[in-house]
Amino acid sequence: MKLSLNWLRELTDVSLPVPTLASRLIDATAEVESWETIGAQWDPERIRVAEVVAIAPHPNADRLRLATVETGAGQQQVVCGAPNLAIGQKVAFATEGAELFDGHTGKREKLKLRPIRGVDSAGMVLSEKELGISDDHEGILELPADAVVGRPLAEQLGDVIFDISTWANRADLLGVLGFAREVA
């Protein structure tokens, strides 16, 4: 079973460090096979929440658009080809030097700023694939409307996912509510 620490925290007051929580779960209830930290590889200074405040057509390309994003530290203009880009959207935004997954090759690379069809791009609005969340590269990752502009993306979307095996006699631990009760 996969268990989200964020979801567990919504249901109970757990503030233990991840290794301590895993150890206590093993001692008391179930086997924690492993855990994965989502967002640990996202640089908090270079990958942040931004808001799209304006969109204009690219002067040299039909499929590309120029998006102005508010980063919390000022506005930046980026070249974007995502079909789902919209004004008012909260998005994941990366600046130069951020390590991302290449949307085409899948390899990790540092973001280098360069002109795209003659227009400078100050960063990149990101898809799930570029963040390493999934293989979806059809459009940008849309964040919830209440996402805080300028906040590191790891704080907005980061989570710890435990891989847990329960015993046959503990059917109450086959869901998050059962684990929340046990942790409480």
DASULTA-V306592 format. One record per residue. N is the residue number from 0. RES is the residue in one small letter. D_LAST is the distance of its C-alpha to the last C-alpha in Angstrom with 2 decimals. Layout:
BEGIN
n=N res=RES d_last=D_LAST
n=N res=RES d_last=D_LAST
END
This chain:
BEGIN
n=0 res=m d_last=19.15
n=1 res=k d_last=18.61
n=2 res=l d_last=15.19
n=3 res=s d_last=15.40
n=4 res=l d_last=13.30
n=5 res=n d_last=14.56
n=6 res=w d_last=13.47
n=7 res=l d_last=9.89
n=8 res=r d_last=10.20
n=9 res=e d_last=11.79
n=10 res=l d_last=8.96
n=11 res=t d_last=6.07
n=12 res=d d_last=7.11
n=13 res=v d_last=7.56
n=14 res=s d_last=11.01
n=15 res=l d_last=11.71
n=16 res=p d_last=15.08
n=17 res=v d_last=15.37
n=18 res=p d_last=17.04
n=19 res=t d_last=14.53
n=20 res=l d_last=11.58
n=21 res=a d_last=14.12
n=22 res=s d_last=15.15
n=23 res=r d_last=11.86
n=24 res=l d_last=11.45
n=25 res=i d_last=15.08
n=26 res=d d_last=14.83
n=27 res=a d_last=12.20
n=28 res=t d_last=12.53
n=29 res=a d_last=15.04
n=30 res=e d_last=17.75
n=31 res=v d_last=17.38
n=32 res=e d_last=21.06
n=33 res=s d_last=21.22
n=34 res=w d_last=20.05
n=35 res=e d_last=22.26
n=36 res=t d_last=22.22
n=37 res=i d_last=23.91
n=38 res=g d_last=26.07
n=39 res=a d_last=26.34
n=40 res=q d_last=30.07
n=41 res=w d_last=30.70
n=42 res=d d_last=32.58
n=43 res=p d_last=30.98
n=44 res=e d_last=34.48
n=45 res=r d_last=36.24
n=46 res=i d_last=33.89
n=47 res=r d_last=32.77
n=48 res=v d_last=32.38
n=49 res=a d_last=35.78
n=50 res=e d_last=37.37
n=51 res=v d_last=40.60
n=52 res=v d_last=43.06
n=53 res=a d_last=46.34
n=54 res=i d_last=47.80
n=55 res=a d_last=51.43
n=56 res=p d_last=53.45
n=57 res=h d_last=54.20
n=58 res=p d_last=57.94
n=59 res=n d_last=58.59
n=60 res=a d_last=56.33
n=61 res=d d_last=55.76
n=62 res=r d_last=52.26
n=63 res=l d_last=50.84
n=64 res=r d_last=49.80
n=65 res=l d_last=49.32
n=66 res=a d_last=45.97
n=67 res=t d_last=45.42
n=68 res=v d_last=41.80
n=69 res=e d_last=40.27
n=70 res=t d_last=38.19
n=71 res=g d_last=37.19
n=72 res=a d_last=39.92
n=73 res=g d_last=42.77
n=74 res=q d_last=44.09
n=75 res=q d_last=45.00
n=76 res=q d_last=47.12
n=77 res=v d_last=46.19
n=78 res=v d_last=47.95
n=79 res=c d_last=45.85
n=80 res=g d_last=46.79
n=81 res=a d_last=43.66
n=82 res=p d_last=44.62
n=83 res=n d_last=41.46
n=84 res=l d_last=41.93
n=85 res=a d_last=42.00
n=86 res=i d_last=42.38
n=87 res=g d_last=39.24
n=88 res=q d_last=36.97
n=89 res=k d_last=34.19
n=90 res=v d_last=34.66
n=91 res=a d_last=33.81
n=92 res=f d_last=36.72
n=93 res=a d_last=37.90
n=94 res=t d_last=40.59
n=95 res=e d_last=43.05
n=96 res=g d_last=41.68
n=97 res=a d_last=38.39
n=98 res=e d_last=37.80
n=99 res=l d_last=37.50
n=100 res=f d_last=38.19
n=101 res=d d_last=41.70
n=102 res=g d_last=41.59
n=103 res=h d_last=44.60
n=104 res=t d_last=44.36
n=105 res=g d_last=40.59
n=106 res=k d_last=41.22
n=107 res=r d_last=39.47
n=108 res=e d_last=41.93
n=109 res=k d_last=42.15
n=110 res=l d_last=43.03
n=111 res=k d_last=46.61
n=112 res=l d_last=48.11
n=113 res=r d_last=51.40
n=114 res=p d_last=53.47
n=115 res=i d_last=52.85
n=116 res=r d_last=56.11
n=117 res=g d_last=57.49
n=118 res=v d_last=54.59
n=119 res=d d_last=52.26
n=120 res=s d_last=48.53
n=121 res=a d_last=46.28
n=122 res=g d_last=43.26
n=123 res=m d_last=41.62
n=124 res=v d_last=39.47
n=125 res=l d_last=37.21
n=126 res=s d_last=36.47
n=127 res=e d_last=33.47
n=128 res=k d_last=35.75
n=129 res=e d_last=36.73
n=130 res=l d_last=33.10
n=131 res=g d_last=32.41
n=132 res=i d_last=29.86
n=133 res=s d_last=32.14
n=134 res=d d_last=35.85
n=135 res=d d_last=36.48
n=136 res=h d_last=39.36
n=137 res=e d_last=40.90
n=138 res=g d_last=39.83
n=139 res=i d_last=37.68
n=140 res=l d_last=33.91
n=141 res=e d_last=33.30
n=142 res=l d_last=30.33
n=143 res=p d_last=28.72
n=144 res=a d_last=30.92
n=145 res=d d_last=28.39
n=146 res=a d_last=28.40
n=147 res=v d_last=29.61
n=148 res=v d_last=33.07
n=149 res=g d_last=33.40
n=150 res=r d_last=29.73
n=151 res=p d_last=29.31
n=152 res=l d_last=28.53
n=153 res=a d_last=25.89
n=154 res=e d_last=23.86
n=155 res=q d_last=24.55
n=156 res=l d_last=24.05
n=157 res=g d_last=22.47
n=158 res=d d_last=19.39
n=159 res=v d_last=18.10
n=160 res=i d_last=18.34
n=161 res=f d_last=17.07
n=162 res=d d_last=19.35
n=163 res=i d_last=17.50
n=164 res=s d_last=19.20
n=165 res=t d_last=17.60
n=166 res=w d_last=19.40
n=167 res=a d_last=21.56
n=168 res=n d_last=19.91
n=169 res=r d_last=16.43
n=170 res=a d_last=17.46
n=171 res=d d_last=14.05
n=172 res=l d_last=13.18
n=173 res=l d_last=16.16
n=174 res=g d_last=14.52
n=175 res=v d_last=12.00
n=176 res=l d_last=10.42
n=177 res=g d_last=9.95
n=178 res=f d_last=8.43
n=179 res=a d_last=6.00
n=180 res=r d_last=5.16
n=181 res=e d_last=5.50
n=182 res=v d_last=3.82
n=183 res=a d_last=0.00
END
